[in-house]
Amino acid sequence: NLAGLETRATLHAGEPVDRDLFQRPVLVKPGALATLVVQGAAFSIKTIVDPLEQGVMGQEIRVRNTETRQVVEAKVVGRDRLAKTL
């Protein structure tokens, strides 16, 4: 199943398609601010972070809080969206 994947190269009509031509799309990129939602037992905090690595859906990457400058690991959950559970 190739649903949700993007091609690594241009495909041409009649060309055989191999699974190795596809990859999961990068949803979070360094230099593009993202939203981090931190969930605790009785709270939820939303903040803006600066990704230090690129990431695909479900991947854990390092991000820096733009206010506190603290670096944490968070999971990619969507385009420019991350989540962390405490």
Backbone as XML, in Angstrom:
<?xml version="1.0"?>
<chain id="A" units="angstrom">
  <residue number="1" name="ASN">
    <atom name="N" x="0.842" y="-1.179" z="0.000"/>
    <atom name="CA" x="0.000" y="0.000" z="0.000"/>
    <atom name="C" x="0.883" y="1.237" z="0.000"/>
  </residue>
  <residue number="2" name="LEU">
    <atom name="N" x="0.676" y="2.118" z="-0.955"/>
    <atom name="CA" x="1.494" y="3.323" z="-1.096"/>
    <atom name="C" x="0.775" y="4.580" z="-0.621"/>
  </residue>
  <residue number="3" name="ALA">
    <atom name="N" x="-0.409" y="4.415" z="-0.033"/>
    <atom name="CA" x="-1.195" y="5.562" z="0.435"/>
    <atom name="C" x="-0.408" y="6.376" z="1.451"/>
  </residue>
  <residue number="4" name="GLY">
    <atom name="N" x="-0.416" y="7.697" z="1.278"/>
    <atom name="CA" x="0.251" y="8.607" z="2.211"/>
    <atom name="C" x="1.730" y="8.780" z="1.974"/>
  </residue>
  <residue number="5" name="LEU">
    <atom name="N" x="2.277" y="8.117" z="0.966"/>
    <atom name="CA" x="3.705" y="8.232" z="0.666"/>
    <atom name="C" x="3.908" y="9.225" z="-0.473"/>
  </residue>
  <residue number="6" name="GLU">
    <atom name="N" x="5.141" y="9.742" z="-0.587"/>
    <atom name="CA" x="5.467" y="10.613" z="-1.704"/>
    <atom name="C" x="6.636" y="10.006" z="-2.462"/>
  </residue>
  <residue number="7" name="THR">
    <atom name="N" x="6.780" y="10.392" z="-3.722"/>
    <atom name="CA" x="7.842" y="9.813" z="-4.540"/>
    <atom name="C" x="9.167" y="10.512" z="-4.277"/>
  </residue>
  <residue number="8" name="ARG">
    <atom name="N" x="10.243" y="9.760" z="-4.435"/>
    <atom name="CA" x="11.588" y="10.312" z="-4.302"/>
    <atom name="C" x="12.061" y="10.906" z="-5.626"/>
  </residue>
  <residue number="9" name="ALA">
    <atom name="N" x="11.427" y="10.483" z="-6.730"/>
    <atom name="CA" x="11.809" y="10.930" z="-8.068"/>
    <atom name="C" x="10.558" y="11.044" z="-8.929"/>
  </residue>
  <residue number="10" name="THR">
    <atom name="N" x="10.697" y="11.691" z="-10.072"/>
    <atom name="CA" x="9.581" y="11.840" z="-10.995"/>
    <atom name="C" x="9.236" y="10.496" z="-11.628"/>
  </residue>
  <residue number="11" name="LEU">
    <atom name="N" x="7.945" y="10.198" z="-11.699"/>
    <atom name="CA" x="7.484" y="8.971" z="-12.344"/>
    <atom name="C" x="6.983" y="9.304" z="-13.738"/>
  </residue>
  <residue number="12" name="HIS">
    <atom name="N" x="7.232" y="8.405" z="-14.682"/>
    <atom name="CA" x="6.798" y="8.600" z="-16.061"/>
    <atom name="C" x="5.856" y="7.476" z="-16.457"/>
  </residue>
  <residue number="13" name="ALA">
    <atom name="N" x="4.902" y="7.792" z="-17.347"/>
    <atom name="CA" x="3.925" y="6.803" z="-17.815"/>
    <atom name="C" x="4.640" y="5.592" z="-18.400"/>
  </residue>
  <residue number="14" name="GLY">
    <atom name="N" x="4.151" y="4.412" z="-18.032"/>
    <atom name="CA" x="4.705" y="3.168" z="-18.549"/>
    <atom name="C" x="5.932" y="2.668" z="-17.799"/>
  </residue>
  <residue number="15" name="GLU">
    <atom name="N" x="6.443" y="3.462" z="-16.902"/>
    <atom name="CA" x="7.638" y="3.096" z="-16.129"/>
    <atom name="C" x="7.241" y="2.168" z="-14.985"/>
  </residue>
  <residue number="16" name="PRO">
    <atom name="N" x="8.015" y="1.094" z="-14.752"/>
    <atom name="CA" x="7.677" y="0.213" z="-13.624"/>
    <atom name="C" x="7.831" y="0.971" z="-12.302"/>
  </residue>
  <residue number="17" name="VAL">
    <atom name="N" x="6.936" y="0.689" z="-11.362"/>
    <atom name="CA" x="6.953" y="1.368" z="-10.065"/>
    <atom name="C" x="7.462" y="0.391" z="-9.016"/>
  </residue>
  <residue number="18" name="ASP">
    <atom name="N" x="8.439" y="0.818" z="-8.258"/>
    <atom name="CA" x="9.039" y="0.012" z="-7.201"/>
    <atom name="C" x="8.806" y="0.717" z="-5.871"/>
  </residue>
  <residue number="19" name="ARG">
    <atom name="N" x="8.537" y="-0.026" z="-4.827"/>
    <atom name="CA" x="8.267" y="0.569" z="-3.511"/>
    <atom name="C" x="9.425" y="1.450" z="-3.041"/>
  </residue>
  <residue number="20" name="ASP">
    <atom name="N" x="10.642" y="1.160" z="-3.466"/>
    <atom name="CA" x="11.802" y="1.957" z="-3.052"/>
    <atom name="C" x="11.761" y="3.385" z="-3.595"/>
  </residue>
  <residue number="21" name="LEU">
    <atom name="N" x="10.868" y="3.666" z="-4.553"/>
    <atom name="CA" x="10.730" y="5.017" z="-5.097"/>
    <atom name="C" x="9.897" y="5.919" z="-4.192"/>
  </residue>
  <residue number="22" name="PHE">
    <atom name="N" x="9.332" y="5.358" z="-3.125"/>
    <atom name="CA" x="8.415" y="6.106" z="-2.265"/>
    <atom name="C" x="8.970" y="6.241" z="-0.851"/>
  </residue>
  <residue number="23" name="GLN">
    <atom name="N" x="8.568" y="7.314" z="-0.190"/>
    <atom name="CA" x="8.979" y="7.563" z="1.192"/>
    <atom name="C" x="7.855" y="8.280" z="1.930"/>
  </residue>
  <residue number="24" name="ARG">
    <atom name="N" x="7.906" y="8.221" z="3.263"/>
    <atom name="CA" x="6.930" y="8.971" z="4.053"/>
    <atom name="C" x="7.269" y="10.453" z="3.944"/>
  </residue>
  <residue number="25" name="PRO">
    <atom name="N" x="6.266" y="11.317" z="3.817"/>
    <atom name="CA" x="6.548" y="12.750" z="3.669"/>
    <atom name="C" x="7.102" y="13.363" z="4.955"/>
  </residue>
  <residue number="26" name="VAL">
    <atom name="N" x="8.037" y="14.295" z="4.792"/>
    <atom name="CA" x="8.583" y="15.046" z="5.921"/>
    <atom name="C" x="7.524" y="16.066" z="6.321"/>
  </residue>
  <residue number="27" name="LEU">
    <atom name="N" x="7.081" y="16.006" z="7.579"/>
    <atom name="CA" x="6.018" y="16.884" z="8.072"/>
    <atom name="C" x="6.536" y="18.030" z="8.931"/>
  </residue>
  <residue number="28" name="VAL">
    <atom name="N" x="7.740" y="17.867" z="9.488"/>
    <atom name="CA" x="8.337" y="18.894" z="10.348"/>
    <atom name="C" x="9.766" y="19.110" z="9.865"/>
  </residue>
  <residue number="29" name="LYS">
    <atom name="N" x="10.139" y="20.384" z="9.684"/>
    <atom name="CA" x="11.465" y="20.709" z="9.159"/>
    <atom name="C" x="12.147" y="21.763" z="10.009"/>
  </residue>
  <residue number="30" name="PRO">
    <atom name="N" x="13.479" y="21.672" z="10.164"/>
    <atom name="CA" x="14.215" y="22.730" z="10.856"/>
    <atom name="C" x="14.005" y="24.053" z="10.133"/>
  </residue>
  <residue number="31" name="GLY">
    <atom name="N" x="13.916" y="25.128" z="10.901"/>
    <atom name="CA" x="13.728" y="26.443" z="10.322"/>
    <atom name="C" x="12.272" y="26.824" z="10.115"/>
  </residue>
  <residue number="32" name="ALA">
    <atom name="N" x="11.355" y="25.861" z="10.286"/>
    <atom name="CA" x="9.917" y="26.135" z="10.175"/>
    <atom name="C" x="9.296" y="25.891" z="11.542"/>
  </residue>
  <residue number="33" name="LEU">
    <atom name="N" x="8.825" y="26.927" z="12.201"/>
    <atom name="CA" x="8.272" y="26.776" z="13.545"/>
    <atom name="C" x="7.115" y="25.779" z="13.550"/>
  </residue>
  <residue number="34" name="ALA">
    <atom name="N" x="6.955" y="25.100" z="14.671"/>
    <atom name="CA" x="5.914" y="24.083" z="14.810"/>
    <atom name="C" x="5.216" y="24.257" z="16.154"/>
  </residue>
  <residue number="35" name="THR">
    <atom name="N" x="4.062" y="23.617" z="16.296"/>
    <atom name="CA" x="3.299" y="23.648" z="17.538"/>
    <atom name="C" x="3.529" y="22.352" z="18.296"/>
  </residue>
  <residue number="36" name="LEU">
    <atom name="N" x="3.841" y="22.467" z="19.580"/>
    <atom name="CA" x="4.016" y="21.309" z="20.460"/>
    <atom name="C" x="2.915" y="21.334" z="21.507"/>
  </residue>
  <residue number="37" name="VAL">
    <atom name="N" x="2.221" y="20.222" z="21.660"/>
    <atom name="CA" x="1.227" y="20.069" z="22.718"/>
    <atom name="C" x="1.799" y="19.073" z="23.724"/>
  </residue>
  <residue number="38" name="VAL">
    <atom name="N" x="1.954" y="19.538" z="24.968"/>
    <atom name="CA" x="2.460" y="18.692" z="26.060"/>
    <atom name="C" x="1.263" y="18.289" z="26.905"/>
  </residue>
  <residue number="39" name="GLN">
    <atom name="N" x="1.053" y="16.976" z="27.067"/>
    <atom name="CA" x="-0.075" y="16.437" z="27.834"/>
    <atom name="C" x="0.422" y="15.854" z="29.148"/>
  </residue>
  <residue number="40" name="GLY">
    <atom name="N" x="-0.215" y="16.249" z="30.244"/>
    <atom name="CA" x="0.040" y="15.668" z="31.545"/>
    <atom name="C" x="-1.232" y="15.012" z="32.047"/>
  </residue>
  <residue number="41" name="ALA">
    <atom name="N" x="-1.198" y="14.494" z="33.251"/>
    <atom name="CA" x="-2.369" y="13.824" z="33.815"/>
    <atom name="C" x="-3.576" y="14.761" z="33.925"/>
  </residue>
  <residue number="42" name="ALA">
    <atom name="N" x="-3.329" y="16.021" z="34.276"/>
    <atom name="CA" x="-4.446" y="16.945" z="34.475"/>
    <atom name="C" x="-4.250" y="18.269" z="33.749"/>
  </residue>
  <residue number="43" name="PHE">
    <atom name="N" x="-3.384" y="18.291" z="32.732"/>
    <atom name="CA" x="-3.149" y="19.545" z="32.015"/>
    <atom name="C" x="-2.726" y="19.290" z="30.569"/>
  </residue>
  <residue number="44" name="SER">
    <atom name="N" x="-2.823" y="20.343" z="29.799"/>
    <atom name="CA" x="-2.369" y="20.331" z="28.408"/>
    <atom name="C" x="-1.798" y="21.717" z="28.121"/>
  </residue>
  <residue number="45" name="ILE">
    <atom name="N" x="-0.574" y="21.777" z="27.598"/>
    <atom name="CA" x="0.080" y="23.043" z="27.295"/>
    <atom name="C" x="0.443" y="23.060" z="25.814"/>
  </residue>
  <residue number="46" name="LYS">
    <atom name="N" x="0.107" y="24.165" z="25.142"/>
    <atom name="CA" x="0.476" y="24.327" z="23.738"/>
    <atom name="C" x="1.541" y="25.415" z="23.661"/>
  </residue>
  <residue number="47" name="THR">
    <atom name="N" x="2.630" y="25.144" z="22.934"/>
    <atom name="CA" x="3.703" y="26.120" z="22.797"/>
    <atom name="C" x="4.316" y="26.024" z="21.403"/>
  </residue>
  <residue number="48" name="ILE">
    <atom name="N" x="5.061" y="27.055" z="21.033"/>
    <atom name="CA" x="5.736" y="27.089" z="19.745"/>
    <atom name="C" x="7.173" y="26.616" z="19.937"/>
  </residue>
  <residue number="49" name="VAL">
    <atom name="N" x="7.612" y="25.739" z="19.030"/>
    <atom name="CA" x="8.965" y="25.195" z="19.111"/>
    <atom name="C" x="9.673" y="25.347" z="17.765"/>
  </residue>
  <residue number="50" name="ASP">
    <atom name="N" x="10.989" y="25.279" z="17.832"/>
    <atom name="CA" x="11.837" y="25.310" z="16.644"/>
    <atom name="C" x="12.408" y="23.902" z="16.469"/>
  </residue>
  <residue number="51" name="PRO">
    <atom name="N" x="11.979" y="23.153" z="15.462"/>
    <atom name="CA" x="12.506" y="21.797" z="15.255"/>
    <atom name="C" x="14.008" y="21.836" z="14.960"/>
  </residue>
  <residue number="52" name="LEU">
    <atom name="N" x="14.756" y="20.947" z="15.574"/>
    <atom name="CA" x="16.189" y="20.850" z="15.341"/>
    <atom name="C" x="16.510" y="19.759" z="14.328"/>
  </residue>
  <residue number="53" name="GLU">
    <atom name="N" x="15.502" y="18.964" z="13.977"/>
    <atom name="CA" x="15.656" y="17.875" z="13.018"/>
    <atom name="C" x="14.387" y="17.816" z="12.173"/>
  </residue>
  <residue number="54" name="GLN">
    <atom name="N" x="14.473" y="17.195" z="11.011"/>
    <atom name="CA" x="13.253" y="16.954" z="10.250"/>
    <atom name="C" x="12.628" y="15.666" z="10.749"/>
  </residue>
  <residue number="55" name="GLY">
    <atom name="N" x="11.301" y="15.538" z="10.535"/>
    <atom name="CA" x="10.632" y="14.346" z="11.033"/>
    <atom name="C" x="9.437" y="13.947" z="10.195"/>
  </residue>
  <residue number="56" name="VAL">
    <atom name="N" x="9.179" y="12.641" z="10.191"/>
    <atom name="CA" x="8.013" y="12.075" z="9.517"/>
    <atom name="C" x="7.019" y="11.629" z="10.582"/>
  </residue>
  <residue number="57" name="MET">
    <atom name="N" x="5.792" y="11.328" z="10.175"/>
    <atom name="CA" x="4.733" y="10.936" z="11.108"/>
    <atom name="C" x="5.210" y="9.824" z="12.050"/>
  </residue>
  <residue number="58" name="GLY">
    <atom name="N" x="5.008" y="10.072" z="13.360"/>
    <atom name="CA" x="5.344" y="9.081" z="14.370"/>
    <atom name="C" x="6.785" y="9.095" z="14.847"/>
  </residue>
  <residue number="59" name="GLN">
    <atom name="N" x="7.638" y="9.871" z="14.204"/>
    <atom name="CA" x="9.051" y="9.919" z="14.576"/>
    <atom name="C" x="9.279" y="10.850" z="15.754"/>
  </residue>
  <residue number="60" name="GLU">
    <atom name="N" x="10.195" y="10.476" z="16.642"/>
    <atom name="CA" x="10.606" y="11.338" z="17.765"/>
    <atom name="C" x="11.770" y="12.196" z="17.286"/>
  </residue>
  <residue number="61" name="ILE">
    <atom name="N" x="11.642" y="13.521" z="17.457"/>
    <atom name="CA" x="12.715" y="14.434" z="17.073"/>
    <atom name="C" x="12.975" y="15.432" z="18.198"/>
  </residue>
  <residue number="62" name="ARG">
    <atom name="N" x="14.122" y="16.089" z="18.134"/>
    <atom name="CA" x="14.466" y="17.120" z="19.116"/>
    <atom name="C" x="13.927" y="18.461" z="18.648"/>
  </residue>
  <residue number="63" name="VAL">
    <atom name="N" x="13.350" y="19.217" z="19.591"/>
    <atom name="CA" x="12.834" y="20.561" z="19.317"/>
    <atom name="C" x="13.279" y="21.497" z="20.436"/>
  </residue>
  <residue number="64" name="ARG">
    <atom name="N" x="13.359" y="22.799" z="20.115"/>
    <atom name="CA" x="13.738" y="23.805" z="21.116"/>
    <atom name="C" x="12.550" y="24.734" z="21.338"/>
  </residue>
  <residue number="65" name="ASN">
    <atom name="N" x="12.167" y="24.900" z="22.613"/>
    <atom name="CA" x="11.113" y="25.838" z="22.969"/>
    <atom name="C" x="11.603" y="27.242" z="22.643"/>
  </residue>
  <residue number="66" name="THR">
    <atom name="N" x="10.790" y="28.015" z="21.911"/>
    <atom name="CA" x="11.232" y="29.350" z="21.481"/>
    <atom name="C" x="11.329" y="30.344" z="22.632"/>
  </residue>
  <residue number="67" name="GLU">
    <atom name="N" x="10.610" y="30.090" z="23.739"/>
    <atom name="CA" x="10.655" y="31.009" z="24.883"/>
    <atom name="C" x="11.732" y="30.622" z="25.894"/>
  </residue>
  <residue number="68" name="THR">
    <atom name="N" x="11.755" y="29.353" z="26.300"/>
    <atom name="CA" x="12.672" y="28.917" z="27.360"/>
    <atom name="C" x="14.017" y="28.432" z="26.814"/>
  </residue>
  <residue number="69" name="ARG">
    <atom name="N" x="14.079" y="28.152" z="25.501"/>
    <atom name="CA" x="15.281" y="27.615" z="24.835"/>
    <atom name="C" x="15.576" y="26.173" z="25.250"/>
  </residue>
  <residue number="70" name="GLN">
    <atom name="N" x="14.696" y="25.551" z="26.037"/>
    <atom name="CA" x="14.872" y="24.163" z="26.478"/>
    <atom name="C" x="14.686" y="23.223" z="25.286"/>
  </residue>
  <residue number="71" name="VAL">
    <atom name="N" x="15.557" y="22.195" z="25.207"/>
    <atom name="CA" x="15.468" y="21.199" z="24.143"/>
    <atom name="C" x="14.819" y="19.936" z="24.706"/>
  </residue>
  <residue number="72" name="VAL">
    <atom name="N" x="13.792" y="19.433" z="24.007"/>
    <atom name="CA" x="13.111" y="18.203" z="24.408"/>
    <atom name="C" x="12.877" y="17.342" z="23.169"/>
  </residue>
  <residue number="73" name="GLU">
    <atom name="N" x="12.532" y="16.088" z="23.408"/>
    <atom name="CA" x="12.134" y="15.200" z="22.317"/>
    <atom name="C" x="10.616" y="15.143" z="22.276"/>
  </residue>
  <residue number="74" name="ALA">
    <atom name="N" x="10.066" y="15.168" z="21.056"/>
    <atom name="CA" x="8.619" y="15.109" z="20.882"/>
    <atom name="C" x="8.302" y="14.296" z="19.634"/>
  </residue>
  <residue number="75" name="LYS">
    <atom name="N" x="7.072" y="13.781" z="19.586"/>
    <atom name="CA" x="6.645" y="12.930" z="18.475"/>
    <atom name="C" x="5.903" y="13.749" z="17.424"/>
  </residue>
  <residue number="76" name="VAL">
    <atom name="N" x="6.239" y="13.532" z="16.151"/>
    <atom name="CA" x="5.558" y="14.188" z="15.041"/>
    <atom name="C" x="4.158" y="13.579" z="14.908"/>
  </residue>
  <residue number="77" name="VAL">
    <atom name="N" x="3.133" y="14.453" z="14.952"/>
    <atom name="CA" x="1.742" y="13.973" z="14.870"/>
    <atom name="C" x="0.985" y="14.600" z="13.696"/>
  </residue>
  <residue number="78" name="GLY">
    <atom name="N" x="1.634" y="15.474" z="12.938"/>
    <atom name="CA" x="0.997" y="16.115" z="11.798"/>
    <atom name="C" x="1.925" y="17.154" z="11.199"/>
  </residue>
  <residue number="79" name="ARG">
    <atom name="N" x="1.436" y="17.857" z="10.178"/>
    <atom name="CA" x="2.272" y="18.887" z="9.543"/>
    <atom name="C" x="2.499" y="20.022" z="10.541"/>
  </residue>
  <residue number="80" name="ASP">
    <atom name="N" x="3.792" y="20.233" z="10.886"/>
    <atom name="CA" x="4.210" y="21.271" z="11.839"/>
    <atom name="C" x="3.538" y="21.112" z="13.200"/>
  </residue>
  <residue number="81" name="ARG">
    <atom name="N" x="3.251" y="19.851" z="13.589"/>
    <atom name="CA" x="2.604" y="19.562" z="14.883"/>
    <atom name="C" x="3.335" y="18.412" z="15.568"/>
  </residue>
  <residue number="82" name="LEU">
    <atom name="N" x="3.590" y="18.607" z="16.873"/>
    <atom name="CA" x="4.256" y="17.589" z="17.680"/>
    <atom name="C" x="3.506" y="17.398" z="18.988"/>
  </residue>
  <residue number="83" name="ALA">
    <atom name="N" x="3.764" y="16.263" z="19.638"/>
    <atom name="CA" x="3.126" y="15.971" z="20.916"/>
    <atom name="C" x="4.133" y="15.328" z="21.852"/>
  </residue>
  <residue number="84" name="LYS">
    <atom name="N" x="3.941" y="15.599" z="23.137"/>
    <atom name="CA" x="4.767" y="14.979" z="24.181"/>
    <atom name="C" x="3.862" y="14.686" z="25.365"/>
  </residue>
  <residue number="85" name="THR">
    <atom name="N" x="3.964" y="13.479" z="25.906"/>
    <atom name="CA" x="3.195" y="13.099" z="27.077"/>
    <atom name="C" x="4.136" y="12.981" z="28.262"/>
  </residue>
  <residue number="86" name="LEU">
    <atom name="N" x="3.736" y="13.590" z="29.371"/>
    <atom name="CA" x="4.558" y="13.529" z="30.605"/>
    <atom name="C" x="4.007" y="12.476" z="31.542"/>
  </residue>
</chain>
